[in-house]
Amino acid sequence: MAIIELYTSPLCGYCHAAKRLLDAKGATFVEVDLSRSPERRSEMQTRANGRHTVPQIFIDDVHIGGCDELYALDRSGKLAPMLVP
């Protein structure tokens, strides 16, 4: 299975939508809640080329972007192949 990482915050509707899609795909992911680990925000911004909004999603260390980009990958049929090794 792919290594999926999400940087999130608890009140973010887009974060919840991204997690719902990944759950529906049966994907396992690691969630970094920035409200509980604010010191990791700079790590997220570095990895996401300066983007500061959540969610920021990485699959196998490749920056996917946010929720809109994740859903676009799914609609185009490109997400499912990324989730399997």
C-alpha positions as CSV (number, residue, x, y, z in Angstrom):
1,M,0.0,0.0,0.0
2,A,1.1,3.5,-0.7
3,I,2.3,5.8,2.1
4,I,-0.3,8.6,2.4
5,E,0.2,11.6,4.6
6,L,-2.3,14.4,5.3
7,Y,-1.7,17.6,7.2
8,T,-5.0,18.7,8.6
9,S,-6.9,20.7,11.2
10,P,-10.0,19.5,13.0
11,L,-12.4,22.2,11.8
12,C,-11.5,21.9,8.1
13,G,-14.3,20.6,6.0
14,Y,-11.9,20.0,3.1
15,C,-9.8,17.9,5.4
16,H,-12.8,15.8,6.3
17,A,-13.8,15.4,2.7
18,A,-10.3,14.2,1.7
19,K,-10.3,11.7,4.5
20,R,-13.7,10.4,3.5
21,L,-12.5,9.8,-0.1
22,L,-9.4,8.0,1.1
23,D,-11.5,5.9,3.5
24,A,-13.9,5.0,0.7
25,K,-10.9,3.8,-1.3
26,G,-9.8,1.7,1.6
27,A,-6.6,3.6,1.8
28,T,-4.6,3.9,5.1
29,F,-3.1,7.3,5.9
30,V,-1.1,9.1,8.5
31,E,-2.8,12.3,9.7
32,V,-0.8,15.2,11.1
33,D,-3.2,17.4,13.0
34,L,-1.6,20.8,13.0
35,S,-3.8,22.0,15.9
36,R,-2.1,19.3,18.1
37,S,1.4,19.6,16.4
38,P,1.7,23.3,15.4
39,E,5.5,22.9,15.2
40,R,5.0,20.7,12.1
41,R,3.4,23.6,10.1
42,S,6.8,24.7,8.8
43,E,7.6,21.1,7.7
44,M,4.3,21.0,5.8
45,Q,5.0,24.4,4.1
46,T,8.5,23.3,3.1
47,R,7.2,20.0,1.7
48,A,4.3,21.7,0.0
49,N,6.4,24.4,-1.7
50,G,5.1,27.2,0.5
51,R,1.4,26.3,0.5
52,H,0.0,27.0,3.9
53,T,-3.6,25.8,3.7
54,V,-4.9,22.4,4.8
55,P,-5.2,19.7,3.8
56,Q,-1.9,19.1,2.2
57,I,-1.7,15.6,0.9
58,F,1.3,13.5,0.0
59,I,1.3,10.0,-1.6
60,D,4.6,8.2,-1.5
61,D,6.3,11.5,-0.7
62,V,4.8,13.1,-3.9
63,H,2.9,16.3,-3.1
64,I,-0.7,15.9,-4.4
65,G,-2.0,19.2,-3.2
66,G,-5.2,19.8,-1.4
67,C,-8.7,18.3,-1.4
68,D,-9.6,19.6,-4.8
69,E,-6.5,18.1,-6.4
70,L,-7.2,14.7,-4.7
71,Y,-10.8,14.6,-6.0
72,A,-9.6,15.7,-9.5
73,L,-7.1,12.7,-9.5
74,D,-10.0,10.4,-8.5
75,R,-12.3,11.7,-11.3
76,S,-9.5,11.3,-13.9
77,G,-8.9,7.7,-12.8
78,K,-5.3,8.5,-11.7
79,L,-5.8,8.1,-7.9
80,A,-6.5,4.4,-7.7
81,P,-3.2,3.4,-9.4
82,M,-1.3,5.7,-7.0
83,L,-2.7,3.9,-4.0
84,V,-1.2,0.5,-4.8
85,P,2.5,-0.3,-5.0
